[in-house]
């Protein structure tokens, strides 16, 4: 009898395994481009591997921080009476999409007088977009859950009918329903953050894969530029896989999708 992995672990393995062919394709395209342009594939891929960790250090904390803060503020905005945090969530969800990462980064770079704050400012610039989406989605999802308008919104009324307190209903039923769409909608913020990292690295002179892509494109080094682009695309695929795993954690139904 074959041993069975726990459902969540099995789902996680499936999601990341599904990303392997795309990662292999990106590496193959980078190697072919490097050889076709007269650059050694090992040299091009080596430059990308050396630069990519900084891009990871920019994108992952910014995505996590922005999504987490935005989701908390969005959930606060869905509660009544609305608190100060709730009004902040409403404001963030409304104006956040109008403030792109490259614009914030340009302002921060122009005003920066102390380079010790470079990473903090870079994270802040990249975190605004995912925070805005998370705030908007979490508020709408919690509103739907509490009003019974979502697919599982009836479970809220059933829980109340069983005599559960409002606090228990909120934390055990409504909040997971409010957070699941945030995790499920991470694909757009992931693309936004990775693309924004290219501009942020260029503006702050950070030696990541985004800056490597920009500089090698300007220098006409197409082989290394394609390798850097492949690294950025691979990072996007992995972050999307992580977002799918998070979605499955909040919503068990998604594990069978």
Secondary structure, 3 states (H helix, E strand, C coil): CCCCCCHHHHHHHHHHHHCHHHHHHHHHHHHHHHHHCCCCHHHHHHHHHHHHHHHHHHHHHHHHHHHHHHHHHHHHHCCCCCCHHHHHHHHHHHHHHHCCHHHHHHHHHHHCCCHHHHHHHHHHHHHHHHHHHHHHHHHHHHHHHHHCCCCCHHHHHHHHHCCCCHHHHHHHHHHHHHHHHHHHCHHHHHHHHHHHHHHHHHHHCCCCHHHHHHHHHHCCCHHHHHHHHHHHHHHHHHHHHHHHHHHHHHCHHHHHC
